[in-house]
């Protein structure tokens, strides 16, 4: 591109030019400047009157809102202004400029208009800007900029809108991990998406189920606590849970989405277990929890689907590849994490209840624990069968780390509920001994086994501090004569000592 043409165009776009000249300059830009020519666009951006583009956007928005039908309004001004901003936003050094970031409210308004091509291009420009934190801050400071777009999905099932919401919410979730002062804005935008998900329109549910899962996936447990302490969370939790339950209850068209519903449920129970499970464990109704039937259904389905995954793995012939064996169990980690979240929460909750508490719903707890008992027993059988197929324990862990670690997490919490269960789990102890020394995954395995080890020591009347001292001096076999009647058989075995030392 010749310098002369660039300079001429820059003159047309400058503040000194008339509106007609500026408009002519905008029309020329796509014809004479390559969208990838960062140097030329930078020069033109510095020269142009960005407020003129803002006026085009606002005028176009007013015209679109005033017209009764899309055909009755000419969207030329909007189209030109949005396309120019979309190109400008594609260049890093321009996208972070306050002069562009300040256009976000108008771009969001255009995106919410549901005008073919124009609205999708506005969302494209917003996506480019949301790569940078300054744009995310603008959205979270004024949540309506995003919620207005989310609300359009109930009437307009545009895939470009779904894709934009997916990206925007995920970026917001990544951002709040280091910027806690924006948590209220995050609650607003994700709650809006959850309300849309809990809509009677099945197409909307199916579109948003993955969006919400991607929004919750980056949120850590510590951030979840901050979120719960910051603002009203229950609308988000209840709408998400209700939407998942409605999918899980369907038996026809929703079959392909039930797995996604379980994934979304696993994020809910990982982040806010009290809100999900208190209604199941307690006799008292509460407005700040999911109702008992919904929580019970999630846990039962997790056990059923987990058992189904184990069965699918066990029936594979031993001559078939290890990859196929592991792939058959792809759903098991999801189910194991749901049940692990339940066990972790309910154990702490029961410890906080007085001995004569009338709040505990023992009947509901027994029913759920019997389901979990079956899944745990099957999980131990699966690991033993897997070991027979693949004698090298480290190869088991390296080839199926997600599967192995999730099972260990679940089983450790299950074994922490009753020492009488430990005898049945003796076959997996040598595996744990090897896994805990794995260079890549050993630390997380050790972290997940810690509750079970601590519980086993406690049942034998041995303090962790005393056990640690004994390990240092290699006095590894303890007198359990003073222990509880049902002390853990793990303590005192050479396998357990090796495990603890590692």
C-alpha positions in Angstrom: 0.0 0.0 0.0 1.4 3.4 -1.0 2.2 5.9 1.7 0.4 8.6 -0.3 -2.9 6.7 -0.1 -2.5 6.0 3.6 -1.8 9.6 4.3 -4.8 10.7 2.2 -7.1 8.3 4.1 -5.7 9.5 7.4 -6.5 13.1 6.5 -10.1 12.1 5.7 -10.5 10.4 9.0 -9.0 13.1 11.2 -11.0 15.4 13.5 -10.6 18.3 11.2 -12.5 16.7 8.4 -16.3 16.9 7.9 -18.6 14.0 8.7 -19.0 13.3 5.0 -15.2 13.1 4.6 -14.8 10.9 7.6 -17.6 8.5 6.3 -15.9 8.4 2.9 -12.6 7.6 4.7 -14.2 4.7 6.5 -15.7 3.3 3.2 -12.2 3.5 1.7 -10.4 1.7 4.5 -11.4 -1.9 3.6 -10.6 -1.3 0.0 -7.1 0.1 0.3 -5.7 -1.4 3.5 -5.1 -5.1 4.1 -6.6 -6.1 7.5 -3.3 -7.7 8.4 -1.3 -4.6 7.8 -0.6 -3.7 11.4 1.6 -0.7 10.7 -0.9 1.0 8.4 -3.8 0.4 10.7 -1.8 1.8 13.6 -1.1 4.9 11.7 -4.7 5.3 10.7 -6.0 4.6 14.2 -3.7 7.4 15.6 -5.1 9.8 13.0 -8.8 8.9 13.0 -11.6 10.6 15.0 -12.8 7.5 17.0 -15.7 9.6 18.4 -17.1 9.7 14.9 -17.3 5.9 14.8 -18.9 6.0 18.2 -21.6 8.4 16.9 -22.2 6.0 14.0 -22.7 3.2 16.4 -25.1 5.1 18.7 -27.1 6.5 15.7 -27.4 3.0 14.2 -28.5 1.5 17.5 -31.2 4.2 17.9 -32.5 3.5 14.4 -32.6 -0.2 14.9 -34.4 0.1 18.2 -36.9 2.5 16.7 -37.8 0.3 13.7 -40.6 -2.2 14.1 -39.0 -4.8 11.8 -35.4 -5.5 10.7 -36.2 -4.7 7.1 -37.5 -1.3 8.0 -34.1 -0.1 9.1 -30.9 0.5 7.1 -28.0 -0.9 9.1 -25.2 0.5 6.8 -23.8 2.8 9.4 -23.7 0.0 12.0 -22.1 -2.4 9.6 -19.3 0.0 8.6 -18.5 1.1 12.1 -18.5 -2.4 13.6 -16.4 -3.9 10.7 -13.7 -1.2 11.3 -13.6 -1.8 15.0 -13.4 -5.5 14.4 -10.3 -5.0 12.3 -8.7 -2.6 14.8 -9.4 -5.0 17.6 -7.4 -7.7 15.8 -4.1 -5.8 16.4 -2.7 -6.2 19.9 -1.3 -2.7 20.3 -4.6 -1.1 19.2 -6.9 -3.5 21.1 -5.5 -2.5 24.5 -5.9 1.3 23.8 -8.5 3.0 26.0 -10.0 4.6 22.8 -11.0 1.1 21.7 -11.9 -0.3 25.1 -14.3 2.5 25.6 -16.3 1.3 22.6 -17.3 -1.9 24.4 -20.7 -0.7 25.7 -21.8 0.3 22.2 -20.5 -3.0 20.7 -22.4 -4.9 23.3 -25.6 -3.0 22.5 -25.1 -3.9 18.8 -24.5 -7.5 19.6 -27.8 -7.6 21.6 -29.8 -6.3 18.6 -29.9 -9.6 16.8 -29.1 -8.1 13.4 -27.8 -10.7 11.0 -24.1 -10.3 10.3 -23.8 -7.0 12.1 -24.4 -8.4 15.6 -22.2 -11.4 14.9 -19.4 -9.1 13.8 -19.9 -7.0 16.9 -19.4 -10.2 19.0 -16.3 -11.0 16.9 -14.9 -7.6 17.9 -15.8 -8.2 21.5 -14.1 -11.6 21.5 -10.9 -10.0 20.2 -11.0 -7.4 23.0 -11.8 -9.9 25.7 -8.4 -11.5 25.2 -7.1 -8.6 27.3 -7.9 -8.0 31.0 -9.0 -4.4 30.5 -12.0 -5.5 28.4 -13.0 -8.2 31.0 -12.9 -5.5 33.7 -15.4 -3.4 31.7 -17.8 -6.3 31.3 -17.6 -7.3 35.0 -18.0 -3.7 36.2 -21.2 -3.4 34.1 -22.6 -7.0 33.9 -25.6 -5.9 31.8 -23.2 -5.5 28.8 -23.0 -9.3 28.7 -26.4 -10.3 30.3 -28.3 -8.4 27.6 -26.6 -10.6 25.0 -27.2 -13.7 27.0 -30.9 -12.9 27.3 -31.2 -12.9 23.5 -30.5 -16.6 23.3 -34.0 -17.4 24.5 -35.4 -16.0 21.3 -32.5 -16.2 18.9 -30.7 -19.5 18.7 -27.7 -18.2 16.8 -24.6 -20.4 17.2 -22.4 -17.3 16.9 -24.1 -16.0 20.0 -23.6 -19.2 21.9 -20.0 -19.3 20.9 -19.4 -15.8 22.1 -21.2 -16.3 25.4 -19.1 -19.5 25.9 -15.8 -17.6 25.3 -16.8 -14.5 27.3 -17.9 -16.5 30.4 -14.8 -18.6 30.4 -12.6 -15.5 30.2 -14.5 -13.9 33.1 -13.9 -17.1 35.1 -10.2 -17.2 34.4 -9.9 -13.5 35.3 -11.6 -13.6 38.7 -9.0 -16.1 40.1 -6.6 -13.1 40.5 -9.1 -10.2 40.7 -11.5 -10.9 43.5 -13.1 -7.5 43.5 -15.0 -8.4 40.4 -16.8 -11.4 41.9 -20.2 -9.7 42.0 -20.0 -9.0 38.3 -19.1 -12.7 37.7 -22.0 -13.9 39.8 -24.4 -11.7 37.8 -23.3 -12.8 34.3 -23.1 -16.6 35.2 -26.4 -16.4 37.1 -28.0 -14.9 34.0 -26.6 -17.8 31.9 -27.9 -20.3 34.5 -31.4 -18.8 34.4 -31.4 -19.0 30.6 -30.2 -22.7 30.9 -33.1 -23.4 33.2 -35.5 -22.5 30.4 -38.4 -24.7 29.1 -36.8 -24.5 25.6 -34.8 -27.7 25.2 -32.6 -26.2 22.4 -31.5 -23.4 24.8 -30.6 -26.0 27.5 -28.6 -28.1 25.0 -26.8 -25.0 23.8 -25.9 -23.7 27.2 -25.0 -26.9 29.1 -21.4 -26.9 27.7 -21.2 -23.1 28.1 -21.9 -23.3 31.9 -19.5 -26.2 32.3 -16.7 -24.2 30.6 -17.6 -21.2 32.8 -17.3 -23.2 36.1 -14.3 -25.3 35.1 -11.6 -22.6 35.7 -13.0 -21.7 39.1 -10.9 -23.1 42.0 -12.2 -24.2 45.4 -10.7 -21.1 47.1 -12.3 -18.8 44.6 -15.6 -20.6 45.1 -15.5 -19.8 48.8 -14.8 -16.1 48.0 -17.8 -16.2 45.6 -20.1 -17.7 48.2 -19.0 -15.0 50.7 -19.4 -12.2 48.2 -22.9 -12.2 46.9 -26.2 -14.1 46.3 -25.2 -17.4 44.9 -28.3 -19.6 45.1 -29.9 -18.5 41.9 -26.9 -19.6 40.0 -26.8 -23.0 41.8 -30.5 -23.7 41.8 -31.0 -22.8 38.1 -28.0 -24.8 37.0 -29.0 -27.8 39.1 -32.6 -27.6 37.9 -31.5 -27.4 34.3 -29.3 -30.4 34.7 -32.0 -32.4 36.5 -34.5 -31.8 33.7 -32.0 -33.1 31.2 -31.2 -36.1 33.3 -34.8 -37.0 33.7 -35.5 -37.0 30.0 -35.3 -40.4 28.2 -35.3 -39.6 24.5 -33.7 -36.6 22.8 -31.6 -35.6 25.8 -29.7 -38.9 26.0 -26.7 -37.5 24.3 -26.6 -34.6 26.8 -26.9 -36.6 30.0 -23.1 -37.0 30.2 -22.7 -33.2 29.8 -25.2 -32.7 32.6 -23.2 -35.0 34.9 -20.0 -33.0 34.0 -21.8 -29.8 34.9 -23.1 -31.3 38.2 -19.6 -32.4 39.0 -18.5 -28.7 38.9 -21.3 -27.7 41.1 -20.6 -30.2 43.8 -16.9 -29.5 43.6 -17.4 -25.8 44.1 -20.4 -25.5 46.4 -21.1 -28.9 48.0 -23.1 -27.5 50.9 -25.6 -25.8 48.6 -26.1 -29.1 46.8 -26.0 -31.6 49.6 -27.3 -30.0 52.8 -30.9 -30.6 51.7 -30.2 -34.3 51.3 -28.4 -34.8 54.6 -30.6 -32.6 56.8 -34.1 -33.0 58.0 -34.7 -29.2 57.8 -35.8 -27.5 54.6 -33.7 -24.5 53.6 -34.0 -21.8 51.0 -30.3 -21.7 50.4 -29.9 -25.3 49.2 -31.0 -27.5 46.4 -33.9 -29.7 47.3 -33.4 -33.3 48.5 -34.7 -35.1 45.5 -32.4 -33.3 43.1 -29.3 -33.9 45.2 -30.3 -37.6 45.6 -30.8 -38.0 41.9 -27.4 -36.6 41.1 -25.7 -38.9 43.5 -27.6 -42.0 42.4 -26.9 -41.3 38.7 -23.3 -40.8 39.5 -23.2 -44.2 41.1 -25.1 -45.8 38.3 -23.1 -44.3 35.5 -19.9 -45.0 37.3 -20.9 -48.7 37.7 -21.8 -48.7 34.0 -18.4 -47.4 33.0 -16.7 -50.0 35.2 -18.8 -52.8 33.6 -17.8 -51.5 30.1 -14.1 -51.7 31.0 -14.3 -55.1 32.7 -15.9 -56.9 29.7 -13.1 -55.9 27.3 -11.0 -58.9 26.4 -7.5 -58.8 27.9 -6.0 -59.1 24.4 -7.3 -55.7 23.5 -5.2 -52.5 23.8 -4.8 -50.6 27.1 -6.0 -47.4 25.4 -9.3 -49.0 24.5 -9.7 -50.3 28.1 -9.1 -46.8 29.5 -11.3 -45.0 26.9 -14.2 -47.2 28.0 -14.0 -45.7 31.4 -13.9 -42.0 30.4 -17.1 -41.3 32.4 -15.8 -42.9 35.7 -13.7 -39.9 36.8 -16.7 -37.6 36.6 -18.8 -39.9 38.7 -15.9 -40.6 41.1 -15.4 -36.9 41.7 -19.1 -36.3 42.4 -19.2 -39.1 45.0 -15.9 -37.9 46.4 -17.3 -34.4 46.9 -20.3 -35.8 48.7 -18.1 -38.0 51.0 -15.8 -35.1 51.8 -18.6 -32.7 52.6 -20.9 -35.0 54.5 -18.1 -36.3 56.7 -17.2 -32.8 57.8 -20.8 -31.9 58.3 -21.5 -34.9 60.4 -18.5 -34.2 62.6 -20.0 -30.8 63.3 -23.3 -32.2 64.5 -23.9 -32.9 68.2 -24.4 -36.6 69.1 -28.1 -36.1 69.8 -28.8 -34.0 66.7 -32.2 -34.2 65.2 -31.1 -32.5 62.0 -29.4 -35.6 60.5 -31.6 -37.5 58.0 -30.2 -40.9 58.7 -32.5 -42.7 56.4 -31.4 -40.6 53.4 -27.7 -41.0 54.3 -28.0 -44.8 54.6 -29.6 -45.1 51.2 -27.0 -43.1 49.5 -24.1 -44.8 51.3 -25.3 -48.2 50.2 -25.1 -47.0 46.6 -21.6 -45.6 47.1 -20.6 -48.8 48.8 -21.4 -50.8 45.7 -19.5 -48.3 43.5 -16.4 -48.4 45.8 -16.4 -52.2 45.8 -16.5 -52.3 42.1 -13.8 -49.7 41.8 -11.4 -51.9 43.9 -12.3 -54.9 41.7 -11.6 -52.8 38.6 -8.1 -51.8 39.9 -7.3 -55.4 40.7 -8.4 -56.5 37.2 -6.5 -53.6 35.6 -3.3 -54.7 37.5 -3.7 -58.2 36.1 -3.9 -56.7 32.6 -1.0 -54.3 33.2 1.4 -55.7 35.8 3.5 -52.4 36.0 1.7 -50.1 38.5 3.6 -47.1 37.2 2.4 -47.8 33.7 -1.1 -48.0 34.9 -0.8 -44.5 36.4 1.0 -43.0 33.5 -1.4 -44.3 30.9 -4.6 -43.6 32.8 -3.6 -40.9 35.3 -7.0 -39.1 35.3 -8.8 -42.4 35.9 -6.5 -43.7 38.5 -6.3 -40.5 40.5 -10.0 -39.9 40.6 -10.6 -43.5 41.8 -7.9 -43.1 44.5 -9.6 -39.8 45.6 -13.0 -41.5 45.9 -11.8 -44.6 47.6 -9.7 -42.8 50.1 -12.7 -40.7 51.3 -14.9 -43.8 51.3 -12.3 -45.7 53.4 -12.2 -42.8 55.8 -15.8 -43.5 56.9 -15.3 -46.9 58.5 -12.1 -49.0 59.4 -14.0 -52.2 58.7 -13.8 -51.3 55.0 -10.0 -51.4 55.0 -9.7 -55.2 54.8 -11.6 -55.2 51.5 -9.2 -52.6 50.2 -6.0 -54.4 51.1 -5.3 -55.5 47.4 -4.9 -51.9 46.3 -2.4 -51.0 49.0 0.7 -52.2 47.1 -0.5 -50.2 44.1 -0.8 -47.0 46.2 2.7 -47.6 47.5 4.1 -47.5 44.0 1.8 -44.7 42.8 2.8 -42.4 45.6 6.4 -42.4 44.5 5.6 -41.5 40.9 7.5 -38.4 39.9 4.7 -36.8 37.9 1.6 -37.8 39.8 2.8 -39.0 43.2 2.2 -35.7 45.0 -1.5 -35.6 44.1 -2.0 -39.3 45.0 -0.3 -38.7 48.4 -2.6 -35.7 48.9 -5.7 -37.7 48.2 -4.6 -40.6 50.3 -3.9 -38.5 53.4 -7.4 -38.5 54.8 -7.5 -42.3 54.7 -4.0 -42.7 56.3 -4.9 -40.2 59.1 -8.2 -42.1 59.7 -6.5 -45.4 59.8 -4.0 -44.2 62.4 -6.7 -42.6 64.5 -8.7 -45.9 64.7 -5.6 -47.6 66.1 -5.0 -44.9 68.7 -1.8 -43.7 67.1 -1.2 -40.0 66.6 0.2 -38.7 63.3 3.1 -37.0 65.1 4.1 -40.2 66.9 3.8 -42.2 63.7 6.0 -39.7 61.9 8.6 -39.9 64.7 8.5 -43.7 64.5 9.0 -43.7 60.8 12.2 -41.6 61.2 13.7 -44.2 63.5 12.3 -47.1 61.4 10.2 -48.4 64.4 7.5 -49.3 62.0 5.4 -51.9 63.8 3.0 -50.6 66.4 1.4 -52.3 69.3 -2.3 -52.1 68.6 -3.5 -53.7 71.9 -4.9 -50.4 73.1 -6.6 -49.6 69.8 -10.3 -49.5 69.1 -12.1 -52.8 68.5 -12.4 -52.2 64.8 -8.9 -50.7 64.1 -7.7 -50.4 60.6 -5.9 -53.5 59.4 -3.7 -51.2 57.2 -1.7 -50.0 60.2 1.1 -52.3 61.2 1.5 -53.9 57.7 4.7 -53.4 55.8 2.7 -52.2 52.8 1.2 -49.3 54.9 4.6 -48.4 56.4 6.2 -48.2 53.0 3.3 -46.1 51.8 3.5 -43.7 54.7 7.3 -43.4 54.4 7.0 -42.6 50.7 
